[in-house]
């Protein structure tokens, strides 16, 4: 009976001291600093001692990104239509890899670029109707409904400000305002909207500006993000500078200085060859028809002659 009473009293003493430690700790840590200091009882040779320990906690003052604070509209595909971001754009990643949006090898059937006289602002990835489509990064669903042209569409806004669009789905499996983890199911792939076959149209945008997805992500088996700190110039947000039939030569800018330096135009002389057109020359040299016409003071419907010299700003 005496031993039982002694054990009970020791347990109650431990609990009381621990409670006092917690109470004191929280009274001293109303702002929840980086560590929580508490006192706990320990025993050595039947003697009770009080020991101070520190437990790491998340601070209330830690920066928490509220991605729903601005331009959050769950009914409009692009809520940034009247917003003009400042260039160059800076995109930062905390991850070095992304989750593949489809459960099979990624085969790109059409890239970001000019296609059939109009801009193609994403990439098309081949899939079979019914394939699971997943989010490439953590985020929150901003848009999950039918969109003209895109069919059944999900748009996820990520914590670095990027938005990714998953279009032509056969079924949507999430709803607006759902919190999404990297690799989480969004819906089933399909062929809805303006589409000629089953595929996933994946686009990446930042505050309404579409970005060449392959400037940010490697679409191979590594699923790697090209850099954790990227600067994007107009060239990588304008489909007119690229061809949807091939991957453009990538020059990554990992500092603002590099991005600004790239804006200084370099000129070269191009000699017109047989079969050349302004659109073909522009695609091959990563420039626009408008820029060629402006620099050379010619009209878009001007007839080119073999051997004619054009000044190209690249």
C-alpha positions in Angstrom: 0.0 0.0 0.0 2.9 2.3 0.9 4.6 1.6 -2.4 1.4 2.2 -4.4 0.8 5.5 -2.6 4.4 6.6 -3.2 4.1 5.8 -7.0 0.8 7.6 -7.2 2.2 10.7 -5.5 5.2 10.7 -7.8 3.0 10.5 -10.9 0.8 13.3 -9.7 3.9 15.4 -8.9 5.3 14.8 -12.4 2.0 15.8 -13.9 1.7 18.9 -11.8 5.2 20.1 -12.6 4.8 19.4 -16.3 1.5 21.3 -16.3 3.1 24.3 -14.6 5.9 24.1 -17.1 3.5 24.3 -20.0 1.5 27.0 -18.5 4.6 29.1 -17.9 5.9 28.4 -21.4 2.7 29.5 -23.1 2.5 32.6 -20.9 6.0 33.5 -22.0 5.4 32.6 -25.6 2.2 34.4 -26.6 3.8 35.2 -29.9 4.9 31.6 -30.4 8.6 32.2 -31.1 10.8 29.7 -32.9 11.1 27.4 -29.9 8.8 26.5 -27.0 10.6 26.4 -23.7 9.1 24.1 -21.0 10.2 22.4 -17.8 9.7 18.7 -17.3 10.5 16.5 -14.3 13.2 13.8 -14.4 14.4 11.3 -11.8 17.8 10.2 -10.8 18.2 7.7 -7.9 14.6 8.4 -6.7 15.2 12.1 -6.6 13.1 14.4 -8.7 14.8 17.2 -10.8 13.3 19.8 -13.1 14.9 20.1 -16.5 14.3 22.8 -19.2 13.9 21.7 -22.8 13.0 23.6 -26.0 10.5 22.3 -28.6 10.6 23.9 -32.1 7.3 25.4 -33.1 6.0 27.3 -36.1 5.9 31.0 -35.5 2.8 33.0 -36.1 5.1 35.6 -37.7 6.3 33.1 -40.3 5.5 34.3 -43.8 2.3 32.6 -45.0 1.3 33.2 -48.6 -2.3 34.0 -49.0 -2.8 33.0 -52.7 -6.5 33.9 -52.5 -5.9 37.5 -51.5 -5.9 39.0 -54.9 -7.8 38.3 -58.2 -9.4 35.2 -56.8 -12.4 34.4 -59.0 -13.7 30.9 -59.3 -16.0 31.6 -62.2 -13.6 33.3 -64.7 -10.8 31.4 -66.4 -8.5 34.5 -66.5 -9.2 37.1 -63.8 -6.1 39.1 -64.6 -7.3 40.5 -68.0 -7.0 44.1 -66.8 -3.7 43.6 -65.0 -0.2 44.3 -66.4 2.6 42.7 -64.5 6.1 44.2 -64.5 8.8 42.4 -66.6 11.0 40.5 -66.2 8.8 38.2 -64.2 10.5 36.4 -61.2 9.3 32.8 -60.4 10.7 31.0 -57.5 10.3 27.3 -56.5 10.8 25.6 -53.2 10.8 22.2 -54.9 13.3 20.8 -57.3 10.9 18.4 -58.9 7.2 18.4 -59.9 4.6 15.6 -60.1 3.9 14.3 -63.6 0.4 15.3 -64.6 -0.3 11.9 -66.3 0.5 8.3 -65.2 2.4 7.4 -68.4 5.4 8.6 -70.4 4.9 12.2 -71.4 4.7 12.5 -75.2 4.3 16.2 -76.3 2.2 16.4 -79.5 2.1 20.2 -79.8 4.3 22.8 -78.0 3.9 26.4 -76.9 4.1 28.5 -80.0 2.4 29.8 -83.1 0.1 27.2 -84.6 -2.2 27.5 -87.6 -2.2 31.3 -87.5 -3.0 31.6 -83.8 -1.1 31.3 -80.5 -1.0 28.0 -78.7 -0.4 29.0 -75.1 0.4 25.7 -73.6 1.6 22.2 -74.5 -0.5 19.2 -75.5 0.4 15.9 -73.8 -0.9 12.6 -75.3 -3.1 10.5 -73.1 -6.0 8.0 -73.2 -9.4 9.1 -72.2 -9.9 8.1 -68.5 -6.3 8.6 -67.5 -5.9 10.2 -64.1 -4.7 13.9 -64.3 -2.8 15.2 -61.3 -1.5 18.5 -60.0 2.1 19.3 -60.7 2.6 21.3 -57.5 0.8 22.1 -54.2 -1.9 24.7 -54.5 -5.5 25.6 -54.3 -8.1 25.0 -57.0 -9.3 28.3 -58.4 -11.4 27.2 -61.3 -13.1 23.8 -61.9 -15.8 24.0 -64.6 -16.5 24.0 -68.3 -14.6 26.7 -70.2 -15.2 27.6 -73.8 -12.6 26.0 -76.1 -10.9 24.2 -73.2 -13.9 22.0 -72.3 -13.9 20.7 -68.7 -11.0 22.5 -67.1 -9.2 22.8 -63.7 -7.0 25.7 -62.8 -4.7 25.4 -59.8 -3.0 28.4 -58.3 0.3 27.5 -56.6 2.0 29.2 -53.7 4.6 30.9 -55.9 1.9 32.7 -57.9 1.9 30.4 -60.8 -1.3 28.9 -62.2 -1.5 25.7 -64.1 -4.4 24.8 -66.3 -5.5 21.2 -67.1 -7.9 21.2 -70.0 -10.1 18.9 -72.2 -10.9 16.7 -69.2 -13.6 14.1 -69.5 -14.4 14.4 -65.8 -13.5 17.0 -63.1 -12.7 15.4 -59.7 -12.2 18.6 -57.6 -14.1 21.8 -56.8 -13.1 25.4 -56.5 -11.3 26.3 -53.2 -10.0 22.7 -52.6 -6.5 22.6 -51.2 -4.4 20.3 -53.4 -1.1 18.5 -52.8 1.5 17.9 -55.4 0.5 14.8 -57.3 -3.1 14.9 -56.1 -5.9 13.7 -58.5 -7.7 16.5 -60.3 -9.8 14.6 -62.8 -9.9 12.3 -65.8 -8.2 13.1 -69.2 -10.4 13.3 -72.2 -11.4 15.2 -75.4 -13.9 17.9 -74.3 -14.0 21.4 -75.8 -12.3 22.3 -79.0 -10.1 19.3 -79.4 -9.4 16.8 -82.2 -8.3 13.9 -80.0 -7.7 12.8 -76.4 -4.9 14.8 -74.9 -4.1 17.1 -71.9 -3.7 20.7 -72.7 -1.4 22.0 -69.9 -0.6 25.7 -69.7 1.3 27.7 -67.1 0.6 31.3 -66.4 1.7 34.0 -63.9 -0.8 36.8 -63.2 -2.5 36.3 -66.6 0.8 36.0 -68.6 1.2 32.6 -70.2 4.7 31.2 -69.8 6.4 28.6 -72.1 6.0 25.5 -69.9 9.3 24.0 -71.1 11.2 27.1 -69.8 10.1 26.1 -66.3 9.9 22.3 -66.4 11.7 19.3 -68.0 9.0 17.2 -69.5 11.0 14.0 -69.4 11.2 11.1 -66.9 13.2 13.2 -64.4 10.2 15.6 -63.7 12.7 18.3 -62.7 12.2 22.0 -62.4 14.8 23.7 -64.4 15.8 26.2 -61.7 14.5 27.3 -58.3 14.9 31.0 -59.3 13.9 32.0 -62.8 13.5 35.3 -64.5 11.1 35.4 -67.5 11.2 38.0 -70.3 8.5 38.7 -72.9 10.1 36.2 -75.3 9.0 33.3 -73.0 5.4 34.6 -72.7 4.7 35.3 -76.3 3.7 32.3 -78.5 4.5 34.4 -81.7 8.2 34.0 -81.0 8.1 30.1 -81.0 6.9 27.3 -83.2 4.5 24.7 -81.8 6.3 22.0 -83.8 9.6 22.1 -82.0 11.3 23.0 -78.8 12.9 26.5 -78.9 16.5 26.9 -77.8 16.4 27.5 -74.1 18.4 30.2 -72.4 17.6 30.3 -68.7 17.9 33.6 -66.8 18.6 33.0 -63.2 19.1 36.6 -62.2 17.4 39.9 -63.0 20.7 41.2 -64.5 20.9 38.3 -67.0 17.2 38.9 -68.0 17.7 42.6 -68.5 20.9 42.0 -70.5 19.1 39.7 -72.9 16.7 42.6 -73.8 19.5 44.4 -75.6 18.7 43.5 -79.2 21.4 42.0 -81.4 21.2 42.5 -85.2 22.1 40.1 -87.9 21.8 40.0 -91.6 19.6 37.3 -93.1 19.8 36.5 -96.9 16.4 35.4 -98.3 16.5 31.9 -99.8 14.1 30.0 -102.1 10.8 29.2 -100.4 11.3 31.7 -97.6 8.3 33.7 -96.2 8.2 36.2 -93.5 6.5 33.8 -91.1 9.0 31.0 -91.9 12.0 33.4 -91.3 10.4 34.7 -88.0 10.0 31.1 -86.7 13.5 30.1 -87.6 15.0 33.1 -85.9 12.8 33.4 -82.8 11.5 36.8 -83.8 8.1 38.1 -85.0 6.9 39.1 -88.5 6.0 42.5 -87.0 9.5 43.0 -85.8 11.0 42.1 -89.2 8.6 44.5 -91.0 9.3 47.3 -88.6 13.1 47.0 -88.8 13.2 46.7 -92.6 10.3 49.1 -93.2 8.3 46.6 -95.3 4.7 45.5 -95.3 3.5 42.1 -94.1 2.4 41.2 -97.6 5.7 42.3 -99.2 7.1 40.0 -101.9 10.5 38.6 -100.9 13.2 38.1 -103.5 15.9 35.5 -103.4 19.2 37.1 -102.3 17.3 40.0 -100.6 19.0 41.0 -97.3 16.9 41.5 -94.2 18.0 42.9 -90.8 16.8 40.7 -88.0 16.8 41.8 -84.3 17.2 38.7 -82.1 
